C-alpha cells in the first residue's frame, strides 16, 4: 500500500471483471464529496488503463497505482 | 429423512433448476427422500428477452408470460408467497403470508430487479423510457409509434444490467424499423455507454463500431448520466446531450433478501465454479442474483443449472460433488430486423463475434418460441 496516501473510501472490486471495477469506482465517486480520496482495489489488468482514462475524462485526480501482486490499489481524488 | 430443497424465485434459473432436479432425483422423490419446492411471489414465469420486441409490435406481453404451474414438473411443489426473511443459521425462510419453510439446501434465484425510479431520467414523471418491464415496454411502443422526427438517444445508464446484448440490439433494430417506416432521414440516433468503448465485452464493442457507422448511429463513450432535465442529459464527465426521445437502460439491484440474510453486500456472493454461497452452508446462487464475473443473461442460468443440479444431487446421494461451472454464456445479438449473430464465451475465453446473417436472426426468433422447452428443462 502507498504509505503517503490515506483513502477516505475503499471500493473492493477484486473478483469483478471488466468493466465492473471502473463502474464501481464511478458509482462511488458519484456519491462522495469533492476532495474525497477513493481507493479502488481491482484484480483486473485492464483497470490500470481504463481507470486513468476515465479519471482524466472526468477531470478528477489520479494519485497513485500500487501493485500488490494479486491486485492493484488505484487512488483517485474527486475534484 | 427427507432432504428439502427450496428454490426462491420462479424465473429462468429457479424453474430450470427445479425441473432438472426433479428429473435427476426422480427415484429419491418417488421414495419420499427428497422434496423440491419453488417459492415465488409471481405465479407466472416471464421470458424477459421478449420485452425488447414489444416496442416494435413484434411481441405482446402475453407472449412473454406462462403460468409456472404449466412449466414446472408436477413433482415440484409451488408456493406463491413473498419471501420476507432467510435465516441461514436455522436454515429456514419466512413469507409475508406467515409461512415458515425449513430447508436442507437453499437455491437463491431471485434475479436482478430494474430500478427505474432510482435511475436518472427514468421512472414516474420522468421523460425517459425503457423496455425492462411490461408497462414500460408498452409505453415505449406508443412513444415510438408517435415519433417520426427528432433525436432518439439510447443511453446505458446502469451497469451491470440484465441481457447485455439488448442495448446493442435496440439502436440497430430501431434504425431499420424507422427506415421501413420511411422516417429514418428525419431522425438522429445516438447510443451512449459509460466506459471508453461501446460495450463491456471488447469483441462486441469492436463488432459494433463499423455497423453503427454504416447505419449512421452516432455514439458517445465515457458517458455516465448524472441528471436529465428539459430534454437534456448531463453527465458526470461534464457533457451535455439534447434529446427528443430518450430510452435508458436502468440500474438493477438484487433482492434486499441478499443483504438482509448476509449473503452479499450487493449481489449474492458465490464461488464462481461451485455456485456455493461464500457466507452460508448449503446455500447456492444461480442466475442474475449472483456476483458471477460474467453477464447477467438467461443462458448463464441455463448452463449453471447443470452444475448446480449435479452438485445438489451428489450431496443428496451422499456423493462428493465434482461438477464445476466454467462461466459459459451465449447471447444472440439482433443486427436490425432481418439479421443477427451470437457470441459465446466463458470465464477464460473471449468471444469471437461473427458477421451477422439472416439464419441467426431466424434462429433467435425460433429460440424465442423454443425457450419454453428450456424453462421446462428439456433443452
Boltz contact constraints between the chains, C-beta under 6 A:
constraints:
  - contact:
      token1: [A, 17]
      token2: [B, 293]
      max_distance: 6.0
  - contact:
      token1: [A, 19]
      token2: [B, 195]
      max_distance: 6.0
  - contact:
      token1: [A, 19]
      token2: [B, 200]
      max_distance: 6.0
  - contact:
      token1: [A, 22]
      token2: [B, 195]
      max_distance: 6.0
  - contact:
      token1: [A, 23]
      token2: [B, 159]
      max_distance: 6.0
  - contact:
      token1: [A, 26]
      token2: [B, 224]
      max_distance: 6.0
  - contact:
      token1: [A, 53]
      token2: [B, 196]
      max_distance: 6.0
  - contact:
      token1: [A, 54]
      token2: [B, 222]
      max_distance: 6.0
  - contact:
      token1: [A, 57]
      token2: [B, 222]
      max_distance: 6.0
  - contact:
      token1: [A, 57]
      token2: [B, 237]
      max_distance: 6.0
  - contact:
      token1: [A, 58]
      token2: [B, 236]
      max_distance: 6.0
  - contact:
      token1: [A, 58]
      token2: [B, 237]
      max_distance: 6.0
